Amino acid sequence: MIEEFLFWGGLVVFLVSLGLYAGRTKDFKSVVMFWQPTANFNEVEFKVNRAGLSMMIVAVAMRLIAFFMG
């Protein structure tokens, strides 16, 4: 249950960071083409973005550990 909270919560936090960036810059192309490193996040957007990604990575790691150990 905690891994689901971390994953979905992380996804929401990640999307919030993209929303903050798009609201500030009006650069929606960089948000849609996220695989290209064209977005220039400010410090707060970057920290929010990395927090969301970290939450999702931890959730996936927990799921893998539970799968292989349990």
N, C-alpha and C positions, 0 to 999 in steps of 0.2 A: 504494500500500500504506500509506503514512503517513497518507493521508486517512481510510482505513478505521479505522486505529488511533485517530486523533483522534476520529472520530465515535463509534465504539463505546465507546472509553474515556471520552469526554465524557458519553455517555449513562449509563454506569455511575456516574461521579462525580456526575452530576445526580441519579440515583436514590438514591445514598447520602445526599445532602443532604436529600432528602425523607424518607428513612428516619430520619435523625437528628432531623429536626423532629417526625415522627410519634411517635417513641419518647419524645421529651422532653415533648410536649404532649398526646399521645393525641388530637389533633385530626385525625382521618382525613378528615373532610369537606373541610377545606381542601386536603388532598393530592389528593383525587379531583377537586375542582372547582378545578383549578390556574389556570384562566383568570380567576378572581375574586381580587383582591388581599387575601385574608383571612389569609394566613399571615404570622406575625410571626417571622421567622428571627432567631436570635441572630447574633453576629458571625461565628463559625466556620461555621455553617450557610450564612450568606449568601455567604461567600467560597468555600466548596465549591460551592455552587449556581452562582455566576457563573463559576467555573473550568470546570465541566462545560459550561455553555452556551457559553462562549467557545471551548472545544475543538471543539464541534459546529459553531459558526459558521465557524471557521477551516477545518474539513474541507469544509464545503459551498462555501466560497469557493474553496478549492483545486480542488475538483471542477469548479466553473464555469469557472475560469481554464483548467484543462486541457482542458475541452470546447471552449471558444471559441478557444483559442490553438493547440490541437494537432490 
